[in-house]
């Protein structure tokens, strides 16, 4: 007999089995949405490919939108964590740290094209995912603010300038990557990283000037 009185089955607890099913659902959703698009995601198709019964899907997620939003959040958070680690682990001046953070973020998101498509393309047309995408962009902007303060230690009174600059960097970078993914930018990934890093460094370098204008 393999089932113990405490619910353990073949060495795994009920909680572990729930988490394993949830992980399979997320990984399978990544494959479906990242290769075929959000419109291809159905509960039946997802469950069949993940080998998870429909009742277990609803045990893990209230609906497909919730699953897709969680998948997007997971991808965004992994990229941000990687970028923060790259900045913290890079020696040199602010430009070196910024370049390392940008490179780590873009590499993390584009090493697996499925992740890049979900973050930059698949959110359009879905209200829940668009909200999640905007939330993610705000988190990226907050991370830029956080790292700018750590790297540059800007003087007091530049908060508005830092916040505005971070939003411009985040929005501009997201749209540029989307164009690149669609084939509308004739550079390889290293070229894309250089463009984004140069843009970010230039924007951050203008913070004192922007702050002075805003204070008038």
N, C-alpha and C positions, 0 to 999 in steps of 0.2 A: 504493500500500500504506500502511495507516494504523498498523500495529503495528510498533514499533521493536524492536531486539534486546534492549533493556533492559526490555521489558515495557510500555512506554508505548503507550497506545492513544488516538488522537484527543486527544493532549496531556495525558492524565492517566495517572498511575502506578498500579500495582496497589494500593498502599496508599491512594491517593486514592479509587479506585473502591470499595474495601472500606468506607472511611469514609462515602462517599456512600450506599451501600446500607444501612449501619447507621443512618444518619440518616433515611432514608426509612422504615425499619422502625419507628424510635422515633416519628417524626411520625405515621405511620399508626396505631400503637398508641394514641397520645394521642387521636386522633379516634375510634377504635372504643371504647376503654374509657371515654373521657370523655363519650360520647354514648349508648352502648348498654349499658355495664357490662362488668365483667371477664368475665362468663360468655359474652359474645359474641366473645371473643378466641380465635381458633383459628389454627394455623400456616397452614393452607390459605387461610383468608379474609384473614389479614394479608398473606400473600405475594401473593395475587392483587390486593389493593387497592394494595399498595406497588409492584407490578410487580417483585418480587424472587423469584428461584427459591428453592424450599425448601432446597436445599443451601447457598445463601448465607445463609439464616436461621441454620442451624446452624453456619455459619462465624463468625457474629457473636455468637450466644447459645446456651447449652446447652439452654435450654427457655423456655417462655413465662413462667414465674415469674421467671426471671432477667431477661428483657426488662422485665417490669412493674416489678420492683424497681429496675432502673436508671432507668427512666422516672420513678418516684416520687422517687428520689434526685436526679435532675437538676432536677425541679421545686422540690424543697425547697431545694437549694443555690442556685438562682437567686433564690428569695425571700429567703433569708438574706443573700446578697450585696447585694441591693437595699436591705434594711433597714439593714445595716451602713453602706452608702454614705450613706443618708439621715441616719443619726445623725451620722456624721462631718461631713456637709456642712451641718448645722443649727446656727446660732448661737443663743445664749440659755442658759437654765438647764436643769437636768435634765428638768423636765416638758416643755419644748419638744422636747428631743432624743428623749425617750421617745415622745411623740406622733408625731413624724416617723417614727420607726422602725416603730411599730405601723401607721401609715397606709401606709407603703411596702410592708410585708409583706402586708397585707390586699389592697391594690390589685394587687400583683403576682400574688397567688394567685387573685383573683376577676375580674380583667379578662378572662380567658379561663375561662368556667365549666367547661370540660373539665378544666383543671388543678385547680380547686377540688374538683370531684367526686372526682378521683383521690386527692388528698391527704386529704380529710376523710371521704369516704364509701366509696370502692370497696375500701379495704383490709380492711374487715370481711368475715369469712368466708374469707379466704385467709391461711394461716399465714405464708407468705413475706412477703406484703405487710404483714401486721400487725407482723412483726418489723422490717421496713423503716420502717414508720410510727413505731414506738416509738423506733427509732434516730434518726429524724428529729426526733422530739419532744425526745430527749435533746440533739441538736445545737442545737435552738432554745433549750433551757434553758441549755446551755453558752454560747450567744451572749448570752443575757440576763445571765448571770453576768459574762461578759467586758465587756459594755457597762456594767453596773452599776458595776463596778470602775473603768472608765474615766471614767464620768460623775460618780460620787459619791465615789470613792476611800474606800470604807468602812474604818473602823479595823480593825486586826488583831483576830482573835477572832470575826468575824462570818461566817466562811466557811460554817458550817452553816446559819445564818439565810438567807444569800444563796442557797445551794443549794436549801433547802426552798421559799423564796419563788419561785424561778425555776420549780421543778417545778409549783407550784400555779398560777402564771400560765399556763404552757404548756398544762397539762391543761385548765384552765378555759376558756382561749381557744379551744382546739380544739373542745371540746364546744359552746361557744356559737356558733361559726361553723357547725358542723354543723346545729344547730337552726335557725339563720338560713337556711341553704341549703335546708332542708326546709320553709321557710315558717312556722316556729313562732315567729318573733320579728318583731313588726310594726314594724320600722324599716328605713330604706333603708341603703345601704352607709355613707354618712357617719355615720348614727346608730350603726351597728355599730362603726365605727372609734372614735367618741367613747366608747362604752361600754367597749370594750376598753382604750383609752388611759387613761380615768379609773380603771378597775380596776387597771391596771398601776401607774399613778402612786401610787394609794392603797396598794397592796401594798408597793411599794418604799419609800414614805414611812414605813412601819411597821417597817422593818428594824431600827433601833436598839432598839425595844421588844421585838421578837421575839428579837433577839440577847441582850438582857438576861435574858429569861425562860429561854432555853436555857442560860444560864451559871449559873443558880442550882443 
